[in-house]
Amino acid sequence: MYDPLAFNPDQPNANFADGKTAQTPPKGTDPIGFTRFEYANTLEDYERAGREVKSPLVVNAENLEKGKALFTTYCSVCHGVEGKGDGPITKDRSVTDSRGTRQLENFPPPPSYQRTDAANSSRGGLMADLTDGKIYHTIYYGHNSMGSHASQLSPEERWKVVMYVHELQKK
C-alpha cells in the first residue's frame, strides 16, 4: 500500500524496449480535451483560415462579456482596452539593468482594430476587416511581437476573444 505500483514518468521501465516509462503517444492521437487546429503557421493557411474558419459560438451578451474579460486580461497590455494599439507595454518606460544602467524600453504598438488609414495588418488589409479565422489563427500561433496564446486560452475562450475583437472593430 505504501509502494505505488505505477512508474513515475522519469523512471526506467523494463516493460518497454527503449527502457523509458514516458512513451511518445501513437501517431495521429490527440490528448483528451485537445482540439486540433488544422491550419499551419503559414501565410497561405492564415489566408485560408480567413476564408474557411467561422466561429461556432452564438453572439450574445454573456459570450461578449467573457470575451471582453479575456481580452482585457490577455490582450489589452499591448492592444489597449479599446483595441487602439495603445496598451501600457507600448509606452516608453525607463528600466534599470543588472549593471545599474538606465535604459528606455518599449514594445512597438500593434495596429488599431478601428478603421483608420494606419491600421493595416502586417499581413495585408485593414485590422478592422479581419475575419474570424484570421483572428483565431493569430491568437493560436501569434505574429510578430505577439506570441501564441494557444496555451493560455481554450478554443472556446479564443472564440470569445474573436467575438469581442469584432466589437472593437465596429468602433
C-alpha positions, 0 to 999 in steps of 0.5 A, spaced: 500 500 500 505 504 501 509 502 494 505 505 488 505 500 483 505 505 477 512 508 474 513 515 475 514 518 468 522 519 469 523 512 471 526 506 467 521 501 465 523 494 463 516 493 460 518 497 454 524 496 449 527 503 449 527 502 457 523 509 458 516 509 462 514 516 458 512 513 451 511 518 445 503 517 444 501 513 437 501 517 431 495 521 429 492 521 437 490 527 440 490 528 448 483 528 451 480 535 451 485 537 445 482 540 439 486 540 433 487 546 429 488 544 422 491 550 419 499 551 419 503 557 421 503 559 414 501 565 410 497 561 405 493 557 411 492 564 415 489 566 408 485 560 408 483 560 415 480 567 413 476 564 408 474 557 411 474 558 419 467 561 422 466 561 429 461 556 432 459 560 438 452 564 438 453 572 439 450 574 445 451 578 451 454 573 456 459 570 450 461 578 449 462 579 456 467 573 457 470 575 451 471 582 453 474 579 460 479 575 456 481 580 452 482 585 457 486 580 461 490 577 455 490 582 450 489 589 452 497 590 455 499 591 448 492 592 444 489 597 449 482 596 452 479 599 446 483 595 441 487 602 439 494 599 439 495 603 445 496 598 451 501 600 457 507 595 454 507 600 448 509 606 452 516 608 453 518 606 460 525 607 463 528 600 466 534 599 470 539 593 468 543 588 472 549 593 471 545 599 474 544 602 467 538 606 465 535 604 459 528 606 455 524 600 453 518 599 449 514 594 445 512 597 438 504 598 438 500 593 434 495 596 429 488 599 431 482 594 430 478 601 428 478 603 421 483 608 420 488 609 414 494 606 419 491 600 421 493 595 416 495 588 418 502 586 417 499 581 413 495 585 408 488 589 409 485 593 414 485 590 422 478 592 422 476 587 416 479 581 419 475 575 419 474 570 424 479 565 422 484 570 421 483 572 428 483 565 431 489 563 427 493 569 430 491 568 437 493 560 436 500 561 433 501 569 434 505 574 429 510 578 430 511 581 437 505 577 439 506 570 441 501 564 441 496 564 446 494 557 444 496 555 451 493 560 455 486 560 452 481 554 450 478 554 443 472 556 446 475 562 450 479 564 443 472 564 440 470 569 445 476 573 444 474 573 436 467 575 438 469 581 442 475 583 437 469 584 432 466 589 437 472 593 437 472 593 430 465 596 429 468 602 433 
